[in-house]
Amino acid sequence: MAEPAEEHCRFFVSYTGVKLPFTLVNAIEANALSNRNTFIRAYFDGLGVLRGFDKVVYGEVELSHRYAYHPNGQLKRAEIVMLDEEPAALSFDEAGTPRPEANSAVENEGCGSS
């Protein structure tokens, strides 16, 4: 899964919640990564909006999320890749309600668009 374009990368210890987009917790500095086996590498756009993250475990990306948003700020699409599993895509309407017909394997609409 490609990194989102024009990002600011930050690092976190973990995430919390079950609602998308996940909430990242316990920010850490890049120079503290050498002491960690597991961390979250997160990508934010110029406005500070979370565009995606990778969960890195022992140097391998174990989980990736990429997010796209509607103009009103609601989540539009989430692409999720877990190690050794097929990618999944979830689509949401402008109110943030899941669109069940589109929530399946990744299709042609990427998370790079808003």
HELIX and SHEET records of a PDB file:
HELIX    1   1 ALA A   30  ASN A   35  5                                   6    
HELIX    2   2 PRO A  100  ALA A  102  5                                   3    
SHEET    1   A 8 THR A  23  ILE A  28  0                                        
SHEET    2   A 8 HIS A   8  THR A  16 -1                                        
SHEET    3   A 8 THR A  38  PHE A  44 -1                                        
SHEET    4   A 8 LEU A  50  VAL A  57 -1                                        
SHEET    5   A 8 GLU A  60  TYR A  69 -1                                        
SHEET    6   A 8 LEU A  75  MET A  82 -1                                        
SHEET    7   A 8 ALA A  88  SER A  91 -1                                        
SHEET    8   A 8 SER A 104  ALA A 105 -1                                        
END                                                                             
